[in-house]
Amino acid sequence: MQGVDYDWDVPVSDFYLKDFIPTRKQFNRYNGNQTIAILNHFSALYGPVTFDQAHELEDLILNHLPLGTMSEQSAFNWLVNKKGKK
């Protein structure tokens, strides 16, 4: 992660990261757990990403995701559309 002061609301667990599926739960770009989970889900669906690609995806989430209330699913869909996948 790029040195951002993320909030870590719960300890990172393998279950949360491996089995994460975006929901209608509110997405917080500064929640480290949610950001990692979104990046891992993207990689699981679209193939492995390099370290540089992961940083690019993280930058999109942190600095370009539209402001305002958004669900995890909406944030993930935005990321997919931004990267032109599928």
Z-matrix of the N, CA and C atoms (Angstrom, degrees):
N
C 1 1.435
C 2 1.527 1 106.96
N 3 1.286 2 116.88 1 153.89
C 4 1.457 3 122.10 2 -165.74
C 5 1.524 4 115.60 3 -87.24
N 6 1.300 5 117.97 4 34.22
C 7 1.455 6 119.42 5 175.94
C 8 1.516 7 113.93 6 77.77
N 9 1.313 8 117.13 7 10.31
C 10 1.454 9 121.09 8 177.10
C 11 1.523 10 107.58 9 -74.81
N 12 1.304 11 116.55 10 144.08
C 13 1.461 12 120.72 11 179.38
C 14 1.524 13 109.23 12 -81.20
N 15 1.332 14 115.73 13 78.13
C 16 1.458 15 121.28 14 -178.53
C 17 1.520 16 111.15 15 -71.04
N 18 1.332 17 115.12 16 152.34
C 19 1.462 18 121.72 17 169.11
C 20 1.521 19 106.75 18 -87.04
N 21 1.312 20 116.44 19 134.36
C 22 1.465 21 121.64 20 177.08
C 23 1.515 22 106.36 21 -117.67
N 24 1.339 23 116.64 22 86.73
C 25 1.459 24 121.59 23 -171.89
C 26 1.522 25 113.85 24 -68.67
N 27 1.297 26 117.61 25 -27.85
C 28 1.466 27 121.97 26 176.34
C 29 1.519 28 107.25 27 -141.31
N 30 1.330 29 118.21 28 156.19
C 31 1.465 30 118.94 29 176.52
C 32 1.530 31 110.68 30 -58.94
N 33 1.304 32 115.60 31 140.87
C 34 1.459 33 120.12 32 178.86
C 35 1.523 34 107.95 33 -67.68
N 36 1.312 35 116.03 34 126.28
C 37 1.465 36 119.95 35 179.23
C 38 1.517 37 109.57 36 -119.07
N 39 1.307 38 116.11 37 148.40
C 40 1.464 39 120.17 38 178.28
C 41 1.519 40 111.07 39 -59.72
N 42 1.325 41 116.97 40 -36.60
C 43 1.470 42 120.09 41 -179.51
C 44 1.519 43 110.34 42 -60.98
N 45 1.320 44 117.02 43 -48.37
C 46 1.460 45 121.12 44 -177.60
C 47 1.525 46 110.48 45 -61.13
N 48 1.307 47 116.53 46 -41.86
C 49 1.462 48 119.72 47 -176.05
C 50 1.523 49 112.51 48 -77.08
N 51 1.318 50 117.80 49 -40.45
C 52 1.468 51 120.16 50 -176.44
C 53 1.519 52 112.30 51 -77.22
N 54 1.313 53 117.35 52 -37.86
C 55 1.457 54 121.05 53 -172.84
C 56 1.522 55 113.12 54 -103.51
N 57 1.314 56 117.42 55 12.79
C 58 1.457 57 121.56 56 -177.66
C 59 1.523 58 111.13 57 -66.34
N 60 1.305 59 115.47 58 132.60
C 61 1.462 60 123.01 59 170.33
C 62 1.520 61 105.38 60 -130.28
N 63 1.346 62 118.30 61 126.89
C 64 1.464 63 119.79 62 -178.80
C 65 1.530 64 111.41 63 -56.56
N 66 1.325 65 114.58 64 138.70
C 67 1.462 66 121.46 65 -179.49
C 68 1.524 67 109.41 66 -121.44
N 69 1.317 68 115.40 67 -170.68
C 70 1.466 69 121.08 68 176.94
C 71 1.530 70 110.99 69 -84.95
N 72 1.333 71 116.90 70 3.82
C 73 1.465 72 121.15 71 176.74
C 74 1.525 73 108.81 72 -61.29
N 75 1.330 74 116.41 73 143.12
C 76 1.462 75 120.47 74 -178.94
C 77 1.527 76 110.36 75 -60.94
N 78 1.337 77 115.95 76 134.32
C 79 1.461 78 122.02 77 179.45
C 80 1.519 79 109.47 78 -94.67
N 81 1.331 80 115.68 79 135.04
C 82 1.458 81 122.64 80 176.95
C 83 1.520 82 107.45 81 -121.54
N 84 1.316 83 116.84 82 111.03
C 85 1.473 84 121.59 83 -176.99
C 86 1.520 85 112.99 84 -60.09
N 87 1.335 86 117.87 85 -18.52
C 88 1.463 87 121.19 86 179.74
C 89 1.524 88 112.68 87 -97.45
N 90 1.319 89 117.00 88 4.54
C 91 1.460 90 121.56 89 174.93
C 92 1.529 91 106.92 90 -88.06
N 93 1.317 92 116.16 91 110.78
C 94 1.463 93 120.61 92 -176.66
C 95 1.516 94 113.33 93 -59.14
N 96 1.334 95 116.69 94 -38.89
C 97 1.464 96 119.87 95 179.89
C 98 1.522 97 111.00 96 -62.19
N 99 1.321 98 116.90 97 -46.23
C 100 1.463 99 120.13 98 -178.68
C 101 1.529 100 111.09 99 -66.80
N 102 1.327 101 116.92 100 -40.75
C 103 1.465 102 119.80 101 -178.99
C 104 1.528 103 110.77 102 -64.41
N 105 1.322 104 117.42 103 -46.31
C 106 1.469 105 120.04 104 177.74
C 107 1.523 106 110.54 105 -62.20
N 108 1.324 107 116.77 106 -42.43
C 109 1.466 108 120.45 107 -179.05
C 110 1.528 109 111.29 108 -62.47
N 111 1.331 110 117.35 109 -41.83
C 112 1.472 111 120.95 110 178.07
C 113 1.530 112 109.73 111 -63.46
N 114 1.337 113 117.25 112 -44.06
C 115 1.468 114 120.54 113 179.50
C 116 1.529 115 110.95 114 -63.62
N 117 1.323 116 117.40 115 -42.67
C 118 1.467 117 120.60 116 178.90
C 119 1.522 118 111.48 117 -65.59
N 120 1.323 119 116.81 118 -39.42
C 121 1.468 120 120.47 119 179.20
C 122 1.536 121 109.63 120 -64.64
N 123 1.319 122 116.75 121 -42.02
C 124 1.464 123 121.49 122 176.98
C 125 1.529 124 109.61 123 -58.03
N 126 1.323 125 116.37 124 -47.59
C 127 1.461 126 121.47 125 -179.51
C 128 1.524 127 111.60 126 -64.86
N 129 1.321 128 117.37 127 -37.94
C 130 1.468 129 120.86 128 179.51
C 131 1.524 130 111.40 129 -64.78
N 132 1.326 131 117.17 130 -36.47
C 133 1.465 132 120.52 131 -177.77
C 134 1.522 133 113.58 132 -85.08
N 135 1.332 134 116.76 133 -33.41
C 136 1.466 135 119.78 134 -172.05
C 137 1.514 136 114.03 135 -114.64
N 138 1.304 137 117.01 136 7.18
C 139 1.453 138 120.12 137 177.23
C 140 1.515 139 112.02 138 100.32
N 141 1.311 140 115.07 139 162.02
C 142 1.462 141 120.32 140 -178.16
C 143 1.527 142 111.57 141 -57.49
N 144 1.314 143 115.18 142 146.52
C 145 1.456 144 120.76 143 175.93
C 146 1.522 145 108.19 144 -116.88
N 147 1.313 146 115.55 145 149.23
C 148 1.459 147 120.45 146 176.67
C 149 1.525 148 109.06 147 -75.41
N 150 1.310 149 115.57 148 170.10
C 151 1.457 150 121.26 149 176.89
C 152 1.529 151 109.98 150 -58.27
N 153 1.336 152 116.61 151 -44.69
C 154 1.467 153 120.72 152 179.79
C 155 1.524 154 111.78 153 -64.92
N 156 1.327 155 117.14 154 -39.80
C 157 1.461 156 120.24 155 177.88
C 158 1.528 157 110.88 156 -65.26
N 159 1.323 158 116.88 157 -38.75
C 160 1.465 159 120.46 158 177.78
C 161 1.526 160 110.66 159 -62.50
N 162 1.330 161 116.58 160 -40.42
C 163 1.465 162 120.24 161 177.29
C 164 1.524 163 110.66 162 -65.60
N 165 1.317 164 117.25 163 -37.41
C 166 1.465 165 120.72 164 177.48
C 167 1.531 166 110.51 165 -63.98
N 168 1.327 167 116.71 166 -44.26
C 169 1.468 168 120.67 167 178.20
C 170 1.529 169 110.48 168 -63.47
N 171 1.320 170 115.99 169 -42.51
C 172 1.464 171 120.01 170 178.28
C 173 1.527 172 110.68 171 -61.28
N 174 1.332 173 116.81 172 -42.61
C 175 1.463 174 121.00 173 178.21
C 176 1.528 175 111.11 174 -61.55
N 177 1.319 176 116.95 175 -40.95
C 178 1.464 177 119.75 176 177.55
C 179 1.525 178 110.52 177 -59.60
N 180 1.329 179 116.30 178 -45.45
C 181 1.466 180 120.05 179 -179.60
C 182 1.528 181 110.65 180 -63.99
N 183 1.320 182 117.08 181 -47.39
C 184 1.465 183 120.71 182 -175.26
C 185 1.522 184 113.67 183 -71.00
N 186 1.309 185 117.07 184 -41.23
C 187 1.459 186 120.04 185 -168.20
C 188 1.519 187 116.04 186 -112.56
N 189 1.324 188 117.93 187 -10.69
C 190 1.461 189 118.96 188 -175.13
C 191 1.522 190 114.25 189 -127.71
N 192 1.321 191 117.42 190 -15.26
C 193 1.460 192 120.56 191 176.29
C 194 1.525 193 107.57 192 -60.09
N 195 1.340 194 117.67 193 129.42
C 196 1.470 195 119.25 194 -179.04
C 197 1.530 196 111.54 195 -54.35
N 198 1.322 197 114.47 196 142.27
C 199 1.458 198 120.10 197 178.31
C 200 1.518 199 109.70 198 -72.15
N 201 1.296 200 116.04 199 158.03
C 202 1.454 201 121.16 200 178.90
C 203 1.512 202 111.15 201 115.16
N 204 1.307 203 114.96 202 173.99
C 205 1.457 204 121.28 203 -178.84
C 206 1.515 205 110.09 204 -72.30
N 207 1.317 206 115.56 205 131.36
C 208 1.458 207 121.78 206 -176.97
C 209 1.525 208 108.18 207 -150.43
N 210 1.316 209 116.68 208 143.82
C 211 1.466 210 120.46 209 177.57
C 212 1.528 211 109.97 210 -81.73
N 213 1.328 212 115.20 211 166.17
C 214 1.467 213 119.62 212 174.38
C 215 1.528 214 109.92 213 -57.79
N 216 1.330 215 116.34 214 -42.74
C 217 1.467 216 120.38 215 -179.25
C 218 1.520 217 110.92 216 -62.99
N 219 1.325 218 117.57 217 -43.19
C 220 1.465 219 120.78 218 178.99
C 221 1.524 220 111.24 219 -64.50
N 222 1.333 221 116.74 220 -41.21
C 223 1.465 222 120.33 221 178.35
C 224 1.525 223 110.26 222 -63.89
N 225 1.328 224 116.92 223 -42.66
C 226 1.463 225 120.29 224 178.77
C 227 1.526 226 110.61 225 -64.21
N 228 1.327 227 117.44 226 -45.49
C 229 1.469 228 120.74 227 178.91
C 230 1.521 229 110.96 228 -60.55
N 231 1.323 230 117.25 229 -39.94
C 232 1.463 231 121.14 230 178.03
C 233 1.527 232 109.68 231 -61.41
N 234 1.329 233 116.61 232 -45.25
C 235 1.465 234 120.82 233 -179.64
C 236 1.525 235 110.87 234 -61.75
N 237 1.325 236 116.86 235 -43.69
C 238 1.471 237 120.99 236 178.65
C 239 1.525 238 109.93 237 -61.47
N 240 1.325 239 117.62 238 -45.91
C 241 1.467 240 120.81 239 179.84
C 242 1.521 241 111.64 240 -65.02
N 243 1.315 242 117.23 241 -37.82
C 244 1.466 243 121.72 242 -179.64
C 245 1.530 244 110.99 243 -65.59
N 246 1.330 245 116.51 244 -36.82
C 247 1.461 246 120.52 245 -178.42
C 248 1.524 247 112.48 246 -87.48
N 249 1.332 248 117.70 247 -5.79
C 250 1.463 249 120.62 248 176.39
C 251 1.506 250 114.65 249 69.11
N 252 1.322 251 117.25 250 30.37
C 253 1.467 252 120.89 251 -179.21
C 254 1.516 253 110.12 252 -84.66
N 255 1.329 254 114.16 253 156.00
C 256 1.471 255 125.03 254 178.04
C 257 1.454 256 111.73 255 64.31
